[in-house]
């Protein structure tokens, strides 16, 4: 097995330790909106036309779109802790058009409707951009596009298989280094339309602002224990929280990586922990040393990949690579502090940008991704059509949650739309197996992905078998 570039050109241990010294164990985005509006807990029984469980992107988009569809509807949203404290406040801020976790995954799973899914995904991103402009959302939205980076020789051939056009441009080694200056870059594809970058926590709070202006009632610190239903499809569902209940005609579940309130979907996701660093703001001289004037979102082509981007104040967010699953599908605060992952990321950062040696990281954090076996969201109805759900975004939920909110509302309203007729929407993915098989399978897959990265991308029998079965594990 050969060494990857991050092992061949690792920085000194002193560079890594210095860069992490004094960094805060806290998501930068959430820290950056400290003082944003908060909401009280539900402390009584209320009635609603629609109850939404979950105060991240999916829940907030569902609330906003429900009120835009029907301004007279009473919509109540319950969040277990604070709005956006989980994945929606911890992600990299890549708002991608893809609904399918990329072209390769989409074509392999839904080949006959991939063109339609690609069109709907671009339409969804265009509509997000229009919403940002028309509602004047302060979310640091930049339609920058993205760069897919080859950092090993065998990855250049993968990039050359891409169909290029005016919006999809191949960059050779000289061209990519002129665009963003890293000695690790060998080639790239610049996708000019399919990605925007945003401030994740600002998007949460701006969606909450719009929701409340439309009349949505939001309750924080109101964990839901159960959604009870009985009788016929016209009877109310009862959403049980700690100190109150919501009697609702319809319910939308937007609980992401957390255990599903529906038994039928509890094995359909696993929480995978992803780790992130954020630098201090770069000086003008530091920024000039790497270029990056077009501010694209970046990701390399490895199985264990990194993603990175600039913030509005020219910090660099650098995350990915490690994707850690803990036995038992648990989501726990203590899983967020993993020094070996932060040290590995810091090492890889300075291999990527050695000219930034001496730069320090101000924040480090982690969060749970709701991974599904098809790498993208699934959808469904339960309880005689009164409860809709979507989950399994596998790290690409910033944009896709808006599309999923539309699907859930279509289904709850009993509508037949282009969205509801998609095979991707109609068909559930295979669940993950129960423990201990799930943990054994995930660890074997992670080992195999690492082996492939060290063996010119060649996939072993484990990965080939999973590919044939349509199963996967990713961050």
DRENMIBA-973561 format. One record per residue (C-alpha): residue number from 1; x, y, z. Coordinates in pm, whole numbers, plus 32768, in hexadecimal, padded with zeros to 4 digits. Example, Ala and Ser with C-alpha at 12.3 -4.5 7.8 and 13.67 -1.06 7.14 Angstrom:
// DRENMIBA-973561
rec n:1&X:84CE&Y:7E3E&Z:830C
rec n:2&X:8557&Y:7F96&Z:82CA
// end
This chain:
// DRENMIBA-973561
rec n:1&X:8000&Y:8000&Z:8000
rec n:2&X:8080&Y:8158&Z:7FA8
rec n:3&X:8072&Y:828F&Z:807F
rec n:4&X:7F7D&Y:83A8&Z:8038
rec n:5&X:7FF6&Y:850D&Z:8011
rec n:6&X:7F9D&Y:8564&Z:8179
rec n:7&X:808A&Y:8454&Z:81F0
rec n:8&X:819A&Y:84A0&Z:80F2
rec n:9&X:81A2&Y:8612&Z:8146
rec n:10&X:8134&Y:862A&Z:82B2
rec n:11&X:818F&Y:8768&Z:8371
rec n:12&X:8259&Y:8767&Z:84B2
rec n:13&X:81A0&Y:8708&Z:85F1
rec n:14&X:81F2&Y:885F&Z:867E
rec n:15&X:8130&Y:8907&Z:8564
rec n:16&X:7FFD&Y:8838&Z:85B8
rec n:17&X:800C&Y:886F&Z:8730
rec n:18&X:8041&Y:89E6&Z:8707
rec n:19&X:7F1A&Y:8A07&Z:861A
rec n:20&X:7E25&Y:8960&Z:870C
rec n:21&X:7EA2&Y:8A0F&Z:8845
rec n:22&X:7D8A&Y:8ADF&Z:88D9
rec n:23&X:7C7E&Y:8A71&Z:87E3
rec n:24&X:7B1B&Y:8A61&Z:886B
rec n:25&X:7A4F&Y:891E&Z:886B
rec n:26&X:791E&Y:89CA&Z:87D7
rec n:27&X:7884&Y:89F1&Z:867C
rec n:28&X:78FB&Y:8B3A&Z:85EB
rec n:29&X:77B0&Y:8B7D&Z:853E
rec n:30&X:76E6&Y:8B5D&Z:8680
rec n:31&X:77E5&Y:8C2F&Z:873D
rec n:32&X:77CB&Y:8D37&Z:862C
rec n:33&X:7652&Y:8D67&Z:8661
rec n:34&X:765C&Y:8D6B&Z:87DD
rec n:35&X:7542&Y:8E4A&Z:8851
rec n:36&X:744F&Y:8DE1&Z:8740
rec n:37&X:72E0&Y:8DD0&Z:879C
rec n:38&X:7278&Y:8CB0&Z:887F
rec n:39&X:7122&Y:8C14&Z:88B8
rec n:40&X:7072&Y:8B93&Z:89EE
rec n:41&X:7014&Y:8A29&Z:8A2F
rec n:42&X:6EB9&Y:899A&Z:89F5
rec n:43&X:6E0B&Y:8997&Z:8B49
rec n:44&X:6C9F&Y:8954&Z:8AF1
rec n:45&X:6BC5&Y:8899&Z:89FB
rec n:46&X:6B8B&Y:893F&Z:88A9
rec n:47&X:6ADE&Y:88E2&Z:8765
rec n:48&X:6B71&Y:8908&Z:8609
rec n:49&X:6B33&Y:88B5&Z:84A0
rec n:50&X:6C9F&Y:8848&Z:8481
rec n:51&X:6D98&Y:87E7&Z:858F
rec n:52&X:6F08&Y:87D6&Z:8530
rec n:53&X:7003&Y:8716&Z:8602
rec n:54&X:7165&Y:8799&Z:85D8
rec n:55&X:71F5&Y:88F9&Z:85C1
rec n:56&X:7304&Y:88CC&Z:84BC
rec n:57&X:72F5&Y:891D&Z:834A
rec n:58&X:71F2&Y:8813&Z:82F6
rec n:59&X:7103&Y:887D&Z:8408
rec n:60&X:712E&Y:89F2&Z:83C5
rec n:61&X:7108&Y:89D2&Z:824B
rec n:62&X:6FD0&Y:8900&Z:8285
rec n:63&X:6F41&Y:8A0E&Z:8368
rec n:64&X:6F8A&Y:8B2C&Z:8277
rec n:65&X:6F09&Y:8A76&Z:8143
rec n:66&X:6DD1&Y:89FB&Z:81F8
rec n:67&X:6D71&Y:8B60&Z:8255
rec n:68&X:6DBE&Y:8BDC&Z:80F7
rec n:69&X:6CD7&Y:8ACF&Z:806D
rec n:70&X:6BC5&Y:8B0F&Z:816A
rec n:71&X:6BE9&Y:8C53&Z:8231
rec n:72&X:6ABC&Y:8BFF&Z:830B
rec n:73&X:6B49&Y:8AB3&Z:8384
rec n:74&X:6BB9&Y:8AA2&Z:84EE
rec n:75&X:6D1B&Y:8A16&Z:84E9
rec n:76&X:6DD7&Y:89B5&Z:8627
rec n:77&X:6F47&Y:894E&Z:862D
rec n:78&X:6FE9&Y:8898&Z:8752
rec n:79&X:7164&Y:8886&Z:8782
rec n:80&X:7205&Y:87AC&Z:888E
rec n:81&X:7320&Y:88A0&Z:88DB
rec n:82&X:736A&Y:89E3&Z:881B
rec n:83&X:7321&Y:8A25&Z:86AD
rec n:84&X:743C&Y:89AC&Z:85D1
rec n:85&X:7515&Y:8928&Z:86EC
rec n:86&X:7555&Y:87DE&Z:8639
rec n:87&X:75AC&Y:87A0&Z:84CA
rec n:88&X:7510&Y:88E4&Z:844D
rec n:89&X:75FF&Y:89B6&Z:851E
rec n:90&X:7733&Y:88DB&Z:84F4
rec n:91&X:7751&Y:888F&Z:837F
rec n:92&X:7845&Y:8920&Z:8285
rec n:93&X:7747&Y:8A0B&Z:81E8
rec n:94&X:774E&Y:8967&Z:8090
rec n:95&X:75F6&Y:899E&Z:7FF7
rec n:96&X:7602&Y:88A9&Z:7ED5
rec n:97&X:750E&Y:886C&Z:7DBB
rec n:98&X:7534&Y:86F2&Z:7DC7
rec n:99&X:7412&Y:8630&Z:7E5B
rec n:100&X:74C7&Y:84E5&Z:7E24
rec n:101&X:761C&Y:8515&Z:7EC9
rec n:102&X:76BD&Y:8555&Z:7D7B
rec n:103&X:769D&Y:84E3&Z:7C15
rec n:104&X:7740&Y:838B&Z:7C3C
rec n:105&X:765B&Y:8324&Z:7D59
rec n:106&X:7528&Y:83B0&Z:7CAA
rec n:107&X:7570&Y:8301&Z:7B61
rec n:108&X:75B5&Y:81B4&Z:7C09
rec n:109&X:7471&Y:81B7&Z:7CD1
rec n:110&X:7375&Y:8274&Z:7BFB
rec n:111&X:7402&Y:826D&Z:7A98
rec n:112&X:72B6&Y:82A3&Z:79E4
rec n:113&X:725A&Y:83D9&Z:7AAC
rec n:114&X:73AF&Y:846B&Z:7AF4
rec n:115&X:7388&Y:8587&Z:79F6
rec n:116&X:7242&Y:85E4&Z:7AA1
rec n:117&X:72E1&Y:85D4&Z:7BFB
rec n:118&X:7401&Y:86AF&Z:7B83
rec n:119&X:730B&Y:87B0&Z:7AF5
rec n:120&X:723C&Y:87B1&Z:7C35
rec n:121&X:7375&Y:87D9&Z:7D06
rec n:122&X:73EC&Y:8906&Z:7C3F
rec n:123&X:728E&Y:8998&Z:7C4E
rec n:124&X:7290&Y:896A&Z:7DC7
rec n:125&X:73DE&Y:8A1F&Z:7DEA
rec n:126&X:7366&Y:8B37&Z:7D05
rec n:127&X:722D&Y:8B5B&Z:7DDE
rec n:128&X:7300&Y:8B69&Z:7F1A
rec n:129&X:73CD&Y:8C81&Z:7E7E
rec n:130&X:728E&Y:8D38&Z:7E19
rec n:131&X:7202&Y:8D0F&Z:7F7A
rec n:132&X:7341&Y:8D9F&Z:800D
rec n:133&X:7322&Y:8ECD&Z:7F29
rec n:134&X:71AA&Y:8F07&Z:7F3A
rec n:135&X:7190&Y:8EDE&Z:80B5
rec n:136&X:72DF&Y:8F8C&Z:80F0
rec n:137&X:736D&Y:8E6F&Z:81BD
rec n:138&X:74B9&Y:8ECC&Z:8261
rec n:139&X:7567&Y:8D7C&Z:8233
rec n:140&X:76AF&Y:8DD0&Z:817D
rec n:141&X:762D&Y:8D21&Z:8044
rec n:142&X:772D&Y:8D0A&Z:7F29
rec n:143&X:76EB&Y:8C45&Z:7DE9
rec n:144&X:7859&Y:8BE8&Z:7DC3
rec n:145&X:7849&Y:8A90&Z:7D27
rec n:146&X:7936&Y:897D&Z:7D95
rec n:147&X:7A82&Y:88DB&Z:7D3E
rec n:148&X:7AAE&Y:8761&Z:7D37
rec n:149&X:7C21&Y:872A&Z:7D76
rec n:150&X:7D0E&Y:8617&Z:7D09
rec n:151&X:7E24&Y:85F6&Z:7E0B
rec n:152&X:7EA5&Y:849F&Z:7D9B
rec n:153&X:7F0C&Y:843C&Z:7C3A
rec n:154&X:7DF9&Y:8337&Z:7C0B
rec n:155&X:7CED&Y:843A&Z:7C57
rec n:156&X:7D46&Y:8508&Z:7B21
rec n:157&X:7CB1&Y:83F9&Z:7A44
rec n:158&X:7B6F&Y:8402&Z:7B0F
rec n:159&X:7B50&Y:8577&Z:7AD0
rec n:160&X:7B91&Y:854E&Z:795C
rec n:161&X:7A5C&Y:846F&Z:7945
rec n:162&X:7984&Y:859D&Z:799A
rec n:163&X:78BD&Y:8637&Z:787E
rec n:164&X:7928&Y:87A1&Z:7867
rec n:165&X:786D&Y:88D4&Z:77EC
rec n:166&X:785E&Y:8A49&Z:7835
rec n:167&X:77FA&Y:8A05&Z:799E
rec n:168&X:78D7&Y:88D4&Z:79D7
rec n:169&X:7A46&Y:8919&Z:798D
rec n:170&X:7B76&Y:8836&Z:79A5
rec n:171&X:7CA8&Y:88DE&Z:7A3E
rec n:172&X:7E00&Y:8844&Z:7A11
rec n:173&X:7F0F&Y:8861&Z:7B19
rec n:174&X:7F7F&Y:89BD&Z:7AB3
rec n:175&X:7E1A&Y:8A3E&Z:7A96
rec n:176&X:7DA6&Y:89BA&Z:7BE6
rec n:177&X:7ED8&Y:8A3F&Z:7C9A
rec n:178&X:7E9A&Y:8B91&Z:7BFB
rec n:179&X:7D37&Y:8B7E&Z:7C83
rec n:180&X:7D92&Y:8AFE&Z:7DE1
rec n:181&X:7F01&Y:8AD0&Z:7E35
rec n:182&X:7F45&Y:8983&Z:7EDC
rec n:183&X:8068&Y:889A&Z:7E8B
rec n:184&X:7F7C&Y:8771&Z:7EB8
rec n:185&X:7E9D&Y:87CE&Z:7D90
rec n:186&X:7ED1&Y:8710&Z:7C49
rec n:187&X:7D8E&Y:8764&Z:7B90
rec n:188&X:7C27&Y:87CB&Z:7BD4
rec n:189&X:7AC9&Y:87F1&Z:7B4D
rec n:190&X:7A2C&Y:8945&Z:7B87
rec n:191&X:78B2&Y:891D&Z:7BA6
rec n:192&X:783A&Y:8A82&Z:7B82
rec n:193&X:76C3&Y:8A60&Z:7BC5
rec n:194&X:7684&Y:8942&Z:7CB3
rec n:195&X:76F7&Y:89CF&Z:7E00
rec n:196&X:76D4&Y:8AFD&Z:7EDE
rec n:197&X:7771&Y:8B41&Z:8030
rec n:198&X:76AD&Y:8BCC&Z:8155
rec n:199&X:76D0&Y:8C11&Z:82C9
rec n:200&X:761C&Y:8AE1&Z:835C
rec n:201&X:75A7&Y:8B78&Z:84A5
rec n:202&X:7539&Y:8CBD&Z:8404
rec n:203&X:745F&Y:8BF3&Z:8316
rec n:204&X:73BC&Y:8B49&Z:8442
rec n:205&X:736A&Y:8C8F&Z:84EE
rec n:206&X:72FA&Y:8D43&Z:83B5
rec n:207&X:720D&Y:8C25&Z:8361
rec n:208&X:718B&Y:8C39&Z:84C7
rec n:209&X:715A&Y:8DB1&Z:84A0
rec n:210&X:7093&Y:8D85&Z:8360
rec n:211&X:6FCD&Y:8C67&Z:83F9
rec n:212&X:6F63&Y:8D36&Z:8525
rec n:213&X:6F0E&Y:8E60&Z:8448
rec n:214&X:6E27&Y:8D75&Z:8388
rec n:215&X:6D85&Y:8D09&Z:84CE
rec n:216&X:6E36&Y:8BC2&Z:8522
rec n:217&X:6E44&Y:8B78&Z:8698
rec n:218&X:6F9D&Y:8AF9&Z:86FC
rec n:219&X:6FF0&Y:8A4D&Z:8844
rec n:220&X:7153&Y:89F6&Z:88AE
rec n:221&X:71BB&Y:8908&Z:89C7
rec n:222&X:7089&Y:8836&Z:8978
rec n:223&X:70FF&Y:86D3&Z:8930
rec n:224&X:6FF7&Y:85F2&Z:8898
rec n:225&X:6FD1&Y:849C&Z:8938
rec n:226&X:6EBB&Y:840D&Z:8862
rec n:227&X:6DCC&Y:844F&Z:8745
rec n:228&X:6C88&Y:839D&Z:8799
rec n:229&X:6B78&Y:8356&Z:869C
rec n:230&X:6A33&Y:8294&Z:86AE
rec n:231&X:68E9&Y:827C&Z:85F9
rec n:232&X:68B7&Y:82E8&Z:8492
rec n:233&X:698E&Y:83C4&Z:83B2
rec n:234&X:68C9&Y:84FD&Z:8414
rec n:235&X:6912&Y:84D7&Z:8589
rec n:236&X:6A23&Y:85B1&Z:861C
rec n:237&X:6B7E&Y:8530&Z:8666
rec n:238&X:6C03&Y:8584&Z:87BF
rec n:239&X:6D6B&Y:85F5&Z:87D8
rec n:240&X:6DE1&Y:85BE&Z:893E
rec n:241&X:6EEC&Y:86A8&Z:89C1
rec n:242&X:6F74&Y:86C5&Z:8B22
rec n:243&X:6E81&Y:87CC&Z:8BA5
rec n:244&X:6D78&Y:87E0&Z:8A97
rec n:245&X:6CD2&Y:873D&Z:896E
rec n:246&X:6C7B&Y:87A6&Z:880E
rec n:247&X:6B37&Y:8720&Z:877D
rec n:248&X:6B7B&Y:8734&Z:8608
rec n:249&X:6AC5&Y:86CD&Z:84CD
rec n:250&X:6C16&Y:8682&Z:842C
rec n:251&X:6D7A&Y:864B&Z:84A4
rec n:252&X:6EC9&Y:8676&Z:83F2
rec n:253&X:6FF5&Y:85C5&Z:848A
rec n:254&X:7141&Y:8674&Z:8451
rec n:255&X:7223&Y:85C9&Z:8550
rec n:256&X:7355&Y:8589&Z:8473
rec n:257&X:7456&Y:84A4&Z:851A
rec n:258&X:7392&Y:8476&Z:865B
rec n:259&X:72C9&Y:833A&Z:86A2
rec n:260&X:718B&Y:833B&Z:85D6
rec n:261&X:703C&Y:835E&Z:8683
rec n:262&X:6FC1&Y:8257&Z:858E
rec n:263&X:7029&Y:80F0&Z:85CB
rec n:264&X:7027&Y:80A8&Z:8455
rec n:265&X:714C&Y:8193&Z:840B
rec n:266&X:722A&Y:8163&Z:853E
rec n:267&X:7323&Y:808C&Z:8480
rec n:268&X:732A&Y:8167&Z:8348
rec n:269&X:7434&Y:8259&Z:83C3
rec n:270&X:7572&Y:824A&Z:8492
rec n:271&X:7611&Y:837C&Z:8536
rec n:272&X:776F&Y:83AE&Z:84A9
rec n:273&X:784D&Y:84B1&Z:8552
rec n:274&X:7900&Y:85AA&Z:8473
rec n:275&X:7A17&Y:868F&Z:84F4
rec n:276&X:7A63&Y:87F8&Z:8496
rec n:277&X:7B63&Y:8909&Z:84D1
rec n:278&X:7B43&Y:8A80&Z:8498
rec n:279&X:7C71&Y:8B64&Z:847C
rec n:280&X:7C9D&Y:8CC4&Z:84F5
rec n:281&X:7C5B&Y:8DC9&Z:83E4
rec n:282&X:7D70&Y:8DCB&Z:82E1
rec n:283&X:7E39&Y:8F08&Z:82B3
rec n:284&X:7E37&Y:8FA3&Z:8155
rec n:285&X:7F96&Y:8F17&Z:8121
rec n:286&X:7F32&Y:8DB8&Z:818B
rec n:287&X:7E02&Y:8DBF&Z:80A9
rec n:288&X:7ED5&Y:8E3B&Z:7F86
rec n:289&X:7FC2&Y:8D17&Z:7FB7
rec n:290&X:7EAD&Y:8C1F&Z:7F63
rec n:291&X:7DE3&Y:8CED&Z:7E68
rec n:292&X:7C80&Y:8C61&Z:7E7A
rec n:293&X:7BF0&Y:8DA7&Z:7DF7
rec n:294&X:7ABA&Y:8CF6&Z:7D71
rec n:295&X:7A70&Y:8C62&Z:7ECB
rec n:296&X:79F5&Y:8B11&Z:7E52
rec n:297&X:799F&Y:89F4&Z:7F3A
rec n:298&X:7AB2&Y:88EC&Z:7F26
rec n:299&X:7AB3&Y:8772&Z:7F51
rec n:300&X:7BB1&Y:866C&Z:7EF0
rec n:301&X:7B61&Y:8527&Z:7E3A
rec n:302&X:7BD0&Y:8428&Z:7F3F
rec n:303&X:7AE0&Y:8337&Z:7FE6
rec n:304&X:7B48&Y:83D8&Z:812D
rec n:305&X:7B28&Y:8538&Z:80AC
rec n:306&X:7B55&Y:8697&Z:8133
rec n:307&X:7A6F&Y:87BD&Z:80F4
rec n:308&X:7ACE&Y:8928&Z:812B
rec n:309&X:7A5E&Y:8A89&Z:80E3
rec n:310&X:7A8F&Y:8BF6&Z:8143
rec n:311&X:79AB&Y:8CAB&Z:8235
rec n:312&X:7935&Y:8E10&Z:81FF
rec n:313&X:7A54&Y:8E8F&Z:82D8
rec n:314&X:7B54&Y:8DB4&Z:8222
rec n:315&X:7B80&Y:8C9B&Z:8319
rec n:316&X:7BB2&Y:8B40&Z:8286
rec n:317&X:7AC9&Y:8A2A&Z:82F3
rec n:318&X:7B74&Y:88D8&Z:82C8
rec n:319&X:7AB7&Y:8797&Z:8312
rec n:320&X:7A6E&Y:8631&Z:82B6
rec n:321&X:7B57&Y:8504&Z:828A
rec n:322&X:7B01&Y:844E&Z:83CD
rec n:323&X:799E&Y:83C6&Z:83DA
rec n:324&X:796B&Y:8326&Z:852D
rec n:325&X:784C&Y:8242&Z:8590
rec n:326&X:7815&Y:81E3&Z:86FB
rec n:327&X:777B&Y:8099&Z:875E
rec n:328&X:7606&Y:80A4&Z:879F
rec n:329&X:75A3&Y:81C6&Z:86BC
rec n:330&X:75D7&Y:82BA&Z:87DA
rec n:331&X:75E1&Y:8437&Z:87BB
rec n:332&X:76A4&Y:84BE&Z:88E3
rec n:333&X:7755&Y:8604&Z:8931
rec n:334&X:7892&Y:854E&Z:89A2
rec n:335&X:78C5&Y:84C1&Z:8843
rec n:336&X:790A&Y:8620&Z:87C4
rec n:337&X:7A63&Y:8640&Z:8866
rec n:338&X:7B50&Y:8556&Z:87AE
rec n:339&X:7CB2&Y:85E6&Z:87C1
rec n:340&X:7D44&Y:84EB&Z:86C9
rec n:341&X:7C4E&Y:855E&Z:85BB
rec n:342&X:7C99&Y:86CE&Z:85F7
rec n:343&X:7E10&Y:868C&Z:85ED
rec n:344&X:7DEB&Y:85C8&Z:84AB
rec n:345&X:7D22&Y:86E1&Z:840B
rec n:346&X:7E22&Y:87E3&Z:8478
rec n:347&X:7F3A&Y:8713&Z:83E5
rec n:348&X:7E7F&Y:86ED&Z:829B
rec n:349&X:7E34&Y:8862&Z:8296
rec n:350&X:7FA4&Y:88C3&Z:82A0
rec n:351&X:7FFC&Y:87BB&Z:819C
rec n:352&X:7EF7&Y:8866&Z:80C0
rec n:353&X:7F67&Y:89CA&Z:810F
rec n:354&X:80CD&Y:89C0&Z:8194
rec n:355&X:80EE&Y:8B35&Z:814F
rec n:356&X:7FF9&Y:8B73&Z:826D
rec n:357&X:80D9&Y:8AD9&Z:8377
rec n:358&X:80A9&Y:8B9D&Z:84BA
rec n:359&X:7F34&Y:8BD3&Z:8481
rec n:360&X:7E5F&Y:8B61&Z:85A8
rec n:361&X:7D0A&Y:8ABF&Z:85C1
rec n:362&X:7C0E&Y:8B83&Z:868D
rec n:363&X:7B00&Y:8A76&Z:869D
rec n:364&X:7AE4&Y:88FD&Z:8687
rec n:365&X:79A4&Y:8832&Z:8690
rec n:366&X:78E7&Y:8702&Z:8618
rec n:367&X:7786&Y:869A&Z:85C7
rec n:368&X:76B9&Y:856A&Z:856C
rec n:369&X:7658&Y:852C&Z:8400
rec n:370&X:751C&Y:8462&Z:83B8
rec n:371&X:75B6&Y:8363&Z:82CD
rec n:372&X:74D3&Y:8284&Z:81FA
rec n:373&X:7532&Y:8157&Z:8126
rec n:374&X:74DD&Y:8215&Z:7FE5
rec n:375&X:75A6&Y:834D&Z:804B
rec n:376&X:7475&Y:842F&Z:801D
rec n:377&X:7328&Y:847F&Z:80BA
rec n:378&X:71FF&Y:8396&Z:80CC
rec n:379&X:7093&Y:83F5&Z:80FB
rec n:380&X:6F4E&Y:835E&Z:8174
rec n:381&X:6DF8&Y:8372&Z:8215
rec n:382&X:6D81&Y:82BD&Z:834D
rec n:383&X:6C55&Y:82AB&Z:8433
rec n:384&X:6B4C&Y:82A8&Z:8320
rec n:385&X:6BEA&Y:83D0&Z:8270
rec n:386&X:6BF5&Y:84B5&Z:839E
rec n:387&X:6D6F&Y:84A5&Z:83D8
rec n:388&X:6E79&Y:84F4&Z:82D2
rec n:389&X:6FED&Y:84BF&Z:82FC
rec n:390&X:7137&Y:84F1&Z:824A
rec n:391&X:729A&Y:84A0&Z:82B9
rec n:392&X:73E1&Y:840C&Z:823E
rec n:393&X:747B&Y:853D&Z:8193
rec n:394&X:75DC&Y:84B4&Z:81D3
rec n:395&X:7689&Y:8604&Z:81E9
rec n:396&X:75DD&Y:86B8&Z:80C7
rec n:397&X:74AE&Y:8741&Z:8179
rec n:398&X:74E7&Y:88B8&Z:8168
rec n:399&X:7438&Y:88D7&Z:8018
rec n:400&X:7382&Y:878A&Z:8003
rec n:401&X:72B9&Y:87C8&Z:8141
rec n:402&X:71ED&Y:88D1&Z:808D
rec n:403&X:7193&Y:87D7&Z:7F7D
rec n:404&X:7140&Y:86D5&Z:808A
rec n:405&X:705D&Y:87CD&Z:8139
rec n:406&X:6F9B&Y:87F9&Z:7FF5
rec n:407&X:6F7B&Y:867F&Z:7FD2
rec n:408&X:6EF8&Y:8657&Z:8136
rec n:409&X:6DF7&Y:876B&Z:8106
rec n:410&X:6D89&Y:86DA&Z:7FB7
rec n:411&X:6D57&Y:8588&Z:805D
rec n:412&X:6C9D&Y:8614&Z:818A
rec n:413&X:6BB5&Y:86D4&Z:80A1
rec n:414&X:6B73&Y:859A&Z:7FD4
rec n:415&X:6BFE&Y:863C&Z:7E9A
rec n:416&X:6C8A&Y:858A&Z:7D6A
rec n:417&X:6DAD&Y:865D&Z:7CEF
rec n:418&X:6EE7&Y:862D&Z:7C25
rec n:419&X:6F9F&Y:860A&Z:7D6F
rec n:420&X:6EBD&Y:84FF&Z:7E04
rec n:421&X:6ECA&Y:842C&Z:7CC6
rec n:422&X:7045&Y:8406&Z:7CCC
rec n:423&X:70C9&Y:82A7&Z:7D05
rec n:424&X:71C0&Y:8340&Z:7DFB
rec n:425&X:709B&Y:83C3&Z:7EC5
rec n:426&X:6FBE&Y:8290&Z:7EA9
rec n:427&X:70C1&Y:8186&Z:7EFF
rec n:428&X:7160&Y:8159&Z:8055
rec n:429&X:72D1&Y:80FC&Z:806A
rec n:430&X:7347&Y:7FC2&Z:8118
rec n:431&X:736E&Y:7FEF&Z:8290
rec n:432&X:74B6&Y:7FC0&Z:8347
rec n:433&X:74C5&Y:7E79&Z:8408
rec n:434&X:749A&Y:7E75&Z:8581
rec n:435&X:75C0&Y:7E64&Z:8672
rec n:436&X:76BD&Y:7DCC&Z:8686
rec n:437&X:76B3&Y:7D93&Z:850E
rec n:438&X:768E&Y:7F07&Z:84C3
rec n:439&X:77C8&Y:7F66&Z:8580
rec n:440&X:7891&Y:7E48&Z:84EA
rec n:441&X:781C&Y:7EA4&Z:838D
rec n:442&X:7867&Y:8016&Z:83B4
rec n:443&X:79C4&Y:7FD7&Z:843B
rec n:444&X:7A10&Y:7EDF&Z:8322
rec n:445&X:7998&Y:7FDD&Z:8222
rec n:446&X:7A6A&Y:80F6&Z:82B7
rec n:447&X:7B9D&Y:8015&Z:82B0
rec n:448&X:7B54&Y:7FBA&Z:8145
rec n:449&X:7B2B&Y:8126&Z:80DC
rec n:450&X:7C78&Y:817A&Z:817D
rec n:451&X:7D19&Y:8053&Z:80C8
rec n:452&X:7C8C&Y:80CD&Z:7F7C
rec n:453&X:7D1E&Y:8229&Z:7FB2
rec n:454&X:7E71&Y:8187&Z:7FED
rec n:455&X:7E50&Y:80A3&Z:7EBE
rec n:456&X:7E0A&Y:8196&Z:7D9E
rec n:457&X:7C95&Y:818F&Z:7DE0
rec n:458&X:7C70&Y:8018&Z:7DA3
rec n:459&X:7B41&Y:7F91&Z:7E5C
rec n:460&X:7B5F&Y:7E47&Z:7F16
rec n:461&X:7A5F&Y:7D2F&Z:7F23
rec n:462&X:79A7&Y:7DCE&Z:8049
rec n:463&X:796D&Y:7F13&Z:7F8E
rec n:464&X:7915&Y:7E60&Z:7E49
rec n:465&X:7815&Y:7D8C&Z:7F01
rec n:466&X:777A&Y:7EBD&Z:7FA4
rec n:467&X:776F&Y:7F6C&Z:7E52
rec n:468&X:76BB&Y:7E40&Z:7DB9
rec n:469&X:75BC&Y:7E3D&Z:7ED6
rec n:470&X:7581&Y:7FB3&Z:7EC4
rec n:471&X:75FE&Y:7FE3&Z:8027
rec n:472&X:76EC&Y:80EB&Z:80A0
rec n:473&X:7784&Y:81AD&Z:81BD
rec n:474&X:7809&Y:830C&Z:8194
rec n:475&X:7827&Y:8460&Z:8235
// end
